[in-house]
Amino acid sequence: MSALFHPLNIYILGLGGGFLIPLLYRVAKRWLAPVFFLALTGITLISAVAFIRVLGGAPPFEVITAGIAPPVSISLRLGVAEGFFCVSVNVVSLLGALHLWPRLREHYGALLLYLIGVMGINGMIMTRDLFNLFVFLEIVSIATYGLLGLAGTTRSLSATFKYIVATVIASTFFLLATALVYFVTGTLFIDELLQLPQPLSGPIATTALLLLLAAILIELKPFPANGWGLDVYETAPGGIAAFVSVGVSAGVFFSLYKLLPLFGPWLDLIALSGGLTFVASNLIGLRQIRVRRMLGYSSVGQLGLATLALALLEKTGAPQLMPLVVGGLILNHLLAKAGLFWLADLVDRQSISGWSPIARSRLLLFLFGALVVAISGLPPFPGFWAKWTLVLHLSSAGYVWTIAAIAIGSLLEAAYMFRWFGRSVHAPANNGLSGVDLPRLDWRAIAPVTTIVVLLALAGLLAAFIAAPGSLWIVTPLIAGGMLALVEALWPGLPGRAKAALALIALPAIGPFLLPEMQGLPLLFGVLFIAGGFVVGLGALYRSETRTGYYPLLAAMLLALPALAGASTTLEFFVAWEFVTLGSYFLLAHGRQTGSQTLRYLLFSLAAAFFLLAGFGQFNATGGGVDLATLRSVLDGGSVQATAAFVLIAIGCLIKAGALGVHVWVPGTYALADDDLSALLSAVISKVAIFGLLTAAYLAIRSQSGPDLSILLAWIGMATTLVCGVQALFQRDAKRLLAYSSISQLGYIVTAIALMDHIGWVTALYLTASHLLVKGVLFLAVAGVILRAGTGVFTSLGGLGARMPVTFAAVLVALVAMAGLPPLTGFGSKWLLIGTLLDKQWYLLAAAGFLATFVGFLYMIRLAWSVFLGPREQKNANHHVREAPAALLVPQLLLVVGILVLTLYPSPLFGPLSQAIDPAFASSLVWQGMPLREIYDSLDPLPVMGAAVVLSLLAAGVLALVLRAQAPKPAGDGRDVVASLAALARTIPLVHRLPTATAAWTGVAGVTVAAAGRLRLIYNGNAQTYELLVILYIVAIHFLGWP
């Protein structure tokens, strides 16, 4: 039995099947398919059994042919690394053959070439002889040439010609290098070359190794010498393009891996080439709308990233990380890229604008989304765990530039991949496209892609176990969402409200178990996430639609919130953060009005995540490891890396919170999202950033730059409050006004955190709870208004107070609380904030706080007046409006009760808030030598906040009188109130003269896309240009690598 599964049988099956196929074509055609699949399946089983054996501790399989010792004979080896690559390639090749079968069965030659190609890749992986590596490379090349010719079109044949010329050039230099190596060493046996007593040196040896390196890198299609490969990816059939992208490239990559010790002096050069390829390819990918060429750019970019990781892990002496990092990146690329190429074959649309039919199939849309998430390196797939481990290691090794390259390249790739997905989901229904050819998409056509996604999920779980064996619980939100999706699939008639109830019940039922032994801030935010998410989430019950796929995503996103709070390591924290991002993105994409806004939301969220990742890497480099308890501990001293960690994490959290300058994603997201989702985003999801910022602030406390950083952070928070408050005044839509208001109020919390003392942080926590309650009420109330009135535009509303009295009462309570008017919650919290600012002698910040209070009054008055108190635009308008449904009123009333509890019983609540902060930090910093509860009980807040209210009202009155004197006589219908408020806002200096953040970011995007357009001009389709670039690349490697 052991002889049956010996690796040598891979070549017997490959060559035997290759000889049999032409014979069977002439004498027994019906046996072609059985023999072909029997040989291919046998190759896969043999490699899998052999891999399992060596993985279980058996010695590597050593194959010596012809009874002669190497290097005279052909030497093969299958160890753990070889087995992993062989199994991965063979499984994907087998699935690829199933996908390609309608095309392969038309040509017996295609069957032969495919089988020989797979065998040749196995040979490239297992051979231990340099010349035999060349032979197997040529076998694979010849098989690839033949397969590429299957399309038979002029463009595909032209691309094949370019491919042949480029690979022939690479092979020529490979063969020349092989001859030179033999001349210098007298052997081509790779094991002997790696065990030479002295590294190869001298002009001939150096030239040989540089030519060998350049030839292998050319086969990996590095930038800019990769146009020949991109043309093939674009013009070849999807299945063949997948075979070249993942199968052939895997064999070449493993060749680089086995020869890497020979290239020790040039590891930095290899890493530079890989990093440049990763960033440049993904940058150019932004300009692509042709699906297969876009996948080609992604393919060469992924190989560039794997090359960078391989070189730097070898350079830094971390071979133990290669299975997880390099193996994870390659496996993720093999599976996800093959699945995307096959899916592109099934949909059969050349441009991304033609992919709208895929949205009509829930299964295809799910597979598409999963593959896009995987290729973007997001959890729970293996590429994510590989990137995490790589970034932490490179941070410790000091390779900061590579971390920047990884983050930028990953963001660019996610941009065009999710743009593709988003356009497929939100393409207009009347774009003239017919539906997908459904008879073609039976289970046999979809099975290979489905299998790929299943394998990706299993590989992701395995990578998670390797990366962090004790952290597998973090995937609980996905399991819960998957179970609800299974219920939805098995019971398609299940009402939407029933699915919403199941999703919401999962939060209090499972959420507490995700907070094991948590205390302090994590416990406080965990309770806040569970209670707030459940109550605000009740608003989803007002929707009666089935919303297929929505509620499983909602359950996963809501459960990711307590998972975030319950995280004990930075890895768990980051995974939960990404789950929240992805869950909210797909929920936004589920809405029909969000359109391109979903991409803007995702890109800013991913940028925030990459800053977080870099920050955690810097924290790990300080010696803090991945334990969040260590990060949250207040220690003496500090370091540059601790400061860098805080700055990076703080930037990520500020982006996620929508701080001034990076707030451009918030208004459109909140305004265009489904109304019940807007409430969750503003009231609950926004607290993720606050939790992260509080966690990172401990690093600022221990940093020597802490005071300077805290002042900067305070100004960012207050500027956000003031400027976004002014922007809220000019909004004509209720949801957009609330969106700007939400950002503005979060600015207060950021300022309170920046105080970096006990009372400041208690104030921040108090403001956080108040923000959740108030925004939950207001967004749910506006949802009811839009439901009943059919619009949220102010000019179409007015006079709804009498028709929606309960909603109006809830809104009134929330507005009074948010305005900081006595006696509700906002009064005490703003008093604490402004009082502490004055106590720290931050007088300008306190003055800005007074001004922000005044601005807040204005937009709150406008909201109440325009919706509930002002006159109707038309005499009979809104006469049909009635009170909001109970599903929206109940959560509003529950939140109002929360506001009243915070108002009537603030002192007992300060105890838990105070205890949530680190005891050592709390005891060392008190306000005026008094505990916080005594401060709140003994000091009178009326002077400070009373002054703020009186001054704000006086300023508003004076300005109103001036404007009234200069304005024409009002129409008498009350609409002049809104006009007066807008004119009053325009008196705030420089508001309209400052360039908008949206324009600035639009400019950044424009410059980036323009750069991508310029860079892609090198790919002009001319064969001579491509081959010249290949030659120039080889020359550049030679001169850059010459000592």
Phi, psi and omega in degrees: 000322180294325179292331180296325183255028176284139183303334180298334180292342175302318183282329175296316179292319181294310180289319180296315178297322179296323178286325183287325187301313177297324179294314180295329179299330181272329188246336184203078186298331183292346179268357181300309183296312179301317181293318181299309183287330175296316179294316182292320177293321178298317177301317180294315181294319181298314180295324181291315180296316180296320179295317179298322180294311181290331177292330179279001176115355178291152179292154178302149176283122176249125182244121177242117183268159174066009177069017182240141181290148176294155014269003180293320181272173173277125182248129178235150177217139173232101174254201182295312182296313179297318180298319180298313182292318180297314180298315181300311181295317185291321178296313179295322179294321178296314177295323178296324177295321176298318179294321184276356190306318178302332179269321182294322186291348179283341184224117179295331177297326178294323177297315180297313182296320181296314181295316179295323178297316178297316178299319180297322178296318176299322177295318177301323182285319189268339185293147178243020182234133186293320180291320178294331173298318176298317181297313179295323176300320179291321177301313179296320181297315181296317178298321180293318178304314181295318180294322180294336179281357183296327183297321174076003178274163180298316182294319181291322178292323176296316178296322178297319178300315179298320179297316181297313183297316181296315182289330176294319177300313179299316180296323179298314179291328176298313181294320177298317178297321179299317179296319180293322177297317179295323179297322183280321190252336184078012179210153173240006179287117188300321180299319178292322178298322181284342183252017178299141182299329178234141177300150179298133181212175183099161184300315183291314180296318180297315177300317180300312183293321179293321176294320178297315179297314181298320180297317180293317179297323177300319178297337178273001174062064180280158173285137002261010185270050184226013180298325179299324178285322180295321178297324178294315180300326183283324189259339182285156171304147186305319181294320178290319177300321177296319179299318179290317185294318187253322184282300182298317181296325178295319178297316179295319181298320179292330175298318176297320181297315185287335180264000187303322178302335177290337186258027183308316181293345187242024181296321177296323178294319177297316179297319179298316178298318179295316180295318178297319179296318181297313183286311185295318181296318180286331174296313180294329179302337179299331184270359186271136171242349176275123193300308188289326176291323176299318176295329176296315177299319178296323181296309181293329177294318179296320177294325175297318178296316179297322178295316177302313181297317180300313183293317185284330175293322175293319182296320184268006177067048180234058180296336181294341180270349185298319179303318182283314186282297182292315178299319180295316180296315182292315180296318178300318179294314181304308186286309185292317182291320176299316180299321180290320176297317180294320178297320177298326176295318182292316181287324173058048173238129186286325185252151178294338179288348181259015185264011181299329180301337183294335180292346180279350178244111182297323180294312179297322180294321177296314179299317179300311180299317180296319180292322178294318177298317182295312184291339177277359177075036182251158183288153013257025189273163191297330179300328180294311182295327178293314180295320179302309181297320180296314182295318178297319180293317181293329176297316179293329181276352177086015179270072184292321183298327180289326178295318177299317179297318180296317181293314182295313179298319180294320179294319178296318180295317178299325182299309183279335176290314180284336171297318177300312180296314182298318179293329178292323182282321189253015178297143180298144184291337184258037182276008175080007182269139174279165180290164177296146179294090188299320179302332180286337185259053173281183187296330180291329178285324184273340186304315180300318180293319179298317178299321179300316181294320177297315179296323177298317180296316179295318178296324177296318177295320178296316179296322178296321179295320179291318183289320184206086185302329183271007186245015181295340179298341185294343179273006179307316178303323179291322179296316179297315177297322178295321178295319178293324176296323178294318176300317180297321180288321181283337182232073186297339180272005181297126182299152181299320181293327177294319178294322178297319179297318179297318180296320182285322180296328180300331184293304177288339181282322184255327185309313181300331179287346177272004179241056184288124175055028177279149176210171179069218182302315179302317180295317180299312180290328176299315177296318180298317180295317183291309182293312181295317179298321181291312184292310179295324179295340177302337178300337179295341182290348180283347179270127182264351182293158180289327178048059183304128180088345185287313188286327170300321176295320179297317179298316180296317181294315181296322180286337176293338180292305175295332175297322176297315180292329182273002181295135178253352177231161178295329178295312179299318179301314184292321178297313179297320177302314179293324177297319177298316180298310182293319179299314180292325178297311183291330174294318176297317181296335179293332178288151184269353185254349188288323176055227183291347180298331179297322179293319178299316178300315183294318184295317177293323179294319178291323175300317176300318181296321180292324174297319177299315180300315178296322179295317177295326176297317178294323177296319176298325180291337177286351185098005181282345180072215182241010183278121180292331178298324176293320180296323184277351181282140181270113183243159176281158177081191181180179181206166177298321181293324177295319177297315179299320180298315179297314182299316182294314180294320180296319178299316178300317180291323179293323175297316180294327179282341182084039179296162184306131181099326177241025182268000191295339181281342190286306187303311180295323180296309181294324184286324186265345179293159172307144190300320179289330177288325177303319179298317179295318182298314183285314188280323190246305186298326181298340181284347175301316180294322180294318178298317178295321180293320176296321178297317181288335185297335176299328177293324179292325180296318181279347182282147177291341178264013185307310181300315179296318180295322181293321178295317178299315179297321179297319179291324176299315180296314183290323176297321176299315180301313186286308186291317180290331173296318177296317179300325179299330182297331187265005182278143179253004180237137186297318182290324177292321176299315180293329178296311177296322177298321180297315178298316182300315182290328175296332177300323175302318182294318178298318178297319179295321177297322183294344178296334175056035173221175188299308184293327177296319181287324175298319176300318179299317179294320179295317177296324179297312178298318180295320179297318179300313183294313185291312182292327175299315179298310188293316180291322177292325177295316178295327174300319177294321178297314180296322179298316184276320183268343179083004181199159174243009180282131187299323183293344179257005182243189180122143176070023183273355182301321181284330183272339179230066188294321181293315177300317180298318180297317179297317179297319180299316178299315181295320180294319178296319179294317181291328182287344182081023179273144176291148008254014190278180195302320184298335181296308182293319183291320179288329175297315178301318183294307184293323178298320179291322176299317178294321180296327178278359182065030172268072191289323179295321176296319178297320178296320176297325176296320176299314180296321178296324176299318178298314179298320179299320176304318186296310184286335175290320177297319181297317180300310181297318183292312186293329185264316192247325190254329185288169180286158176284149178295320179240151188300318183258013181291147174063017178291340181274352186290137175229177184299151179297157180293161182299328181299335176264330182285321183301309178297326177298315181293322176298320179290324175298320176300319177299319177299316181293323177296315177297331181283313187278333183231061182286322186299312179299334182281338180291335178299303177299323178296318180294320181288340180290340180271149183310126185303318181296319179294319183293319185286335183273344182230108177234167183259118178055031175071017183235144174298155186299319182297320178294324177300312184293324182284325189267325183274143182267117181282348187299321181300312184292303184287329176298319177297318179300316181294313183296314180297320179297316181292321178296316179298318178296320180295315180299312181295324179295320179296319178298314181292324181294323180292330182269345185272156174292166182298130183293159182287343177090002181259003176092349182289343179292343178297313179296318179298321179295321178296319179295318178295323178297320180295327182291347178282347178292125190301139167067002185301318184269354180267341181284139175295140183283152178295326179299317179296322180296314181290328174297322176295319178299315179297319180297317179296319180297314180293322178296319177298320177297321179295320178293318185292328183281356179295341178292340179266079184264003179082358182276125184297320181296321178297316181298315182289329175296320178296325177297313180298316181296325178295316179298318178296318180296317178299319182297313184284322178292330182270352183288131184291000000 
